Amino acid sequence: MQIPATAPRLSDAPDLVLRRLVQSDVPGIVEQCLDPESRRWTTVPVPYGIDDARWFVGNAAQDWANGEGATFAIELDGRFAGSIDLRFQEVDWAEGGFGLAAGARGRHVMRRA
């Protein structure tokens, strides 16, 4: 499968955008990863800090560039609201992952993403 070298910008309405992760997302990523409900459903380093979030942004860009993954930031109403990704494991399958900030939950954001 051929994937683009960087994340395209996707949207179904003005309030929701899927886009590449950027360094300005770092505070939102940290906030999401410190949220107890987020930690309940995923594995992140403990404690989780700014360096971890910076690594996540850089690793997502690298995965796009080398075709190993496709990670999108979820932007809701102009703010970072989470991420959704595919991690290509083998030639014929991928693993999906997602996380949503507390303020975006219960609003059908992940279903739309």
LOKOL-169314 format. One record per residue: x, y, z of N, C-alpha, C in turn; residue in one letter. Coordinates in steps of 0.001 Angstrom, whole numbers, padded with zeros to 6 digits, always signed. Each point is the difference from the previous one (the first is absolute). Layout:
N
XYZXYZXYZA/...
//
This chain:
113
+000840-001174+000000-000840+001174+000000+000885+001236+000000M/-000334+000968-000803+000738+001253-000066-000739+001059+000825Q/+000672+000584+000968-000614+001076+000774+000791+001277-000248I/-000643+001154+000156+000729+001254-000207+001088+000172+001057P/+000988+000828-000297+001129+000213+000914-000380+000847+001206A/-001110+000693-000064-000469+000787+001140-001515-000061+000047T/-000559+000295+001136-001445-000108+000195-000755+001032-000824A/-000987-000459-000768-000867+000963-000675-000924+000656+001020P/-000585+001098-000354-000970+000682+000863-001390-000449-000438R/-000761-000570+000925-001320-000546-000294-001043+000644+000907L/-001203+000184-000529-001061+000596+000800-001362-000405-000534S/-000955-000176+000903-001377-000247-000410-000902+001187+000311D/+000525+000953+000721-000748+001199+000378+000995+001001+000587A/-000368+001268+000077+000962+001005+000489+000534-000243+001413P/-000747-000714+000841+000436-000167+001384+000988-001139+000215D/+000098-000966-000941+000854-001166+000190+000979-000143-001156L/+001293-000089+000349+001061-000146-001000+000946-001093+000459V/+000402-000856-000934+001102-000924+000221+001189+000575-000740L/+001144+000106+000679+001188+000630-000571+001236-000616+000629R/+001156+000399-000492+001233-000513+000594+000180+000575+001404R/+000688-000735+000833+000369+000507+001322+001073+001065-000160L/-000046+001019+000831+000998+001060-000009+000443+000272+001440V/+001152+000653+000141+000541+000250+001343-000941+000811+000889Q/-000838+000832-000587-000931+000773+000836-001081-000898+000623S/-000092-001265-000425-000929-000958+000610+000538-000577+001304D/+001278+000201+000280+000642-000630+001158-000757+000245+001303V/-000397+001221+000365-000736+000164+001262-001300-000806+000045P/-000727-000053-001105-001230-000779-000049+000252-001489+000104G/+001080-000470-000607+000366-001415+000078+000331-000358+001444I/+000776+000844+000657+000354-000251+001400-001262-000042+000860V/-000882+000971-000175-001247+000044+000781-000809-001278-000207E/-000130-000424-001249-000760-001218-000290+000651-001210+000654Q/+001312-000100-000071+000704-001176+000524+000088-000012+001518C/-000264+001114+000647-000056+000033+001458-001402-000279+000529L/-000997+000038-000869-001383-000240+000379-000191-001460+000431D/-000518-000244+001194-000157-001378+000479-000849-000878-000929P/-001024+000551-000609-000841-000803-000892+000761-000400-001266E/+000842+000891-000498+000844-000362-001147+000960-001112+000383S/+000616+000122+001152+000962-001018+000451-000662-001350+000220R/-001252+000032+000338-000736-001241+000238-000056-000868-001252R/-000034+000637-001182-000230-000730-001244+001219-000117-000915W/+001111+000565+000386+001186-000075-000849+001256-000069+000856T/+001111-000216-000642+001275-000071+000702+000839+001205-000396T/+000339+000811+000964+000909+001128-000211+001020-000031+001131V/+001168+000595-000225+000989+000041+001080-000560+000702+001245P/+000400-000477+001158-000390+000615+001275+001267+000304+000763V/+000261+001242+000331-000810+001177-000319+000137+000378-001481P/-000980+000722-000519+000000+000463-001389+000288+001484+000011Y/+000957+000423-000814+000381+001405+000002+000193+000572-001389G/+000502+001213-000030+000191+000737-001252+000925-000753-000953I/+001065-000578+000494+000925-000728-000876-000680-001209-000649D/-000885-000666+000741-000736-001131-000569-000906+000465-001141D/-000678+001114+000211-000891+000535-001032+000789+000477-001211A/+001135+000618+000225+000847+000416-001130+000467-001211-000797R/+000366-001074+000700+000397-001230-000683-001157-000538-000837W/-001208-000002+000550-001184-000494-000702-000227+000768-001301F/+000119+001321+000051-000175+000833-001202+001080-000338-001026V/+001243-000065+000440+001099-000316-000917-000100-001399-000575G/-000379-000969+000824-000138-001371-000453-001142-000123-001016N/-001078+000728+000213-001112-000031-000956+000449+000514-001361A/+000772+001075-000019+000508+000540-001269+000932-001004-000671A/+000844-000636+000784+000930-000999-000545-000768-001196-000569Q/-001041-000451+000700-000794-001125-000493-000684+000329-001322D/-000518+001235-000121-000580+000418-001285+001073-000059-001091W/+001165+000550+000310+001063+000110-001007+000497-001353-000490A/+000069-000991+000913+000540-001296-000408-001082-001045-000273N/-001273+000417+000048-001096-000908-000335-000337-001019+001067G/+000437+000220+001239-000266-000957+001075-001251+000313+000805E/-000562+001182-000194-001185+000356+000762-000656+001241-000554G/-001222+000206+000442-000777+001158-000429-000733+000543+001217A/+000550+001046+000601-000583+000598+001194-000563+001368-000330T/-001234+000220+000410-000660+001290-000177-000276+000628+001363F/+000187+001305+000091-000534+000761+001122-001476+000219-000291A/-000811-000062+001024-001403+000350-000115-000131+001409+000560I/-000459+000896-000836-000187+001391+000409-001499+000270+000039E/-000483+000476+001134-001409+000315+000172-000129+001466+000385L/-000761+000723-000782-000185+001434+000247+001327+000732+000134D/+000974-000392-000837+001291+000674-000036+000993-000413+001068G/-000335-001009+000813+000899-000433+001083+000310-001488-000111R/+001192-000374+000439+000365-001416+000047-000999-000739+000882F/-000550-001111-000520-000998-000761+000753+000339-001479+000098A/+001122-000427-000612+000381-001402+000079+000760-000428-001230G/+000151-001308-000146+000692-000534-001171-000599-001341-000379S/+000216-000352-001254-000456-001275-000531+001078-000484-000967I/+000295-001305+000035+001099-000467-000848-000165-001433-000464D/+000753-000308-001027+000209-001361-000469+001491-000264+000071L/+000368-001135+000578+001401-000401+000059+000119-001268-000845R/+000693+000131-001115+000121-001114-000934+000959-001025+000568F/-000492-001208+000227+000780-001047+000648+000659-000951-000988Q/-000706-000337-001032+000475-000958-000996-000540+000483-001345E/+000223-000766-001008-000454+000367-001338-001518+000110-000066V/-000709-000849+000731-001437-000083-000195-000864+000370+001207D/+000561+000639+001024-000850+000426+001103+000598+001180+000748W/-000860+000674+000750+000411+001160+000797-000743-000033+001328A/+000561+000699+000965-000613+000132+001314-000458+001448+000156E/-001186+000191+000508-000519+001355+000197+000095+000427+001442G/+000149+001284+000196+000022+000565+001334-000678+001345-000008G/-000513+000402+001135-000638+001309+000083-000072+000450+001444F/-000093+001279+000172-000167+000595+001310-000699+001333-000159G/-000819+000337+000958-000786+001226-000087+000089+000772+001312L/+000191+001288-000110+000062+000868+001175-001351+000012+000710A/+000036+000203+001292-001218-000049+000813-001095+000931-000533A/+000352+001202-000412-000997+000964-000457-000672-000354-001312G/+000560-000960-000729-000582-000397-001292-000849-001262+000116A/+000044-000656+001133-000738-001252+000160-001508+000249+000085R/-000752-000994-000467-001464+000080+000067-000607+000884-001063G/+000784+000367-001006-000480+000912-001058+000111-000643-001382R/+000167-001311-000056+000111-000756-001261+001218+000389-000822H/+000997+000565+000642+001211+000444-000701+000780-001182-000547V/+000217-001015+000801+000797-001133-000472-000719-000742-001111M/-001289-000136+000087-000741-000660-001078+000181+000756-001304R/-000051+001309+000053+000187+000816-001202+001433-000086-000495R/+000959-000023+000917+001411-000076-000405+000253-001313-000709A/
//
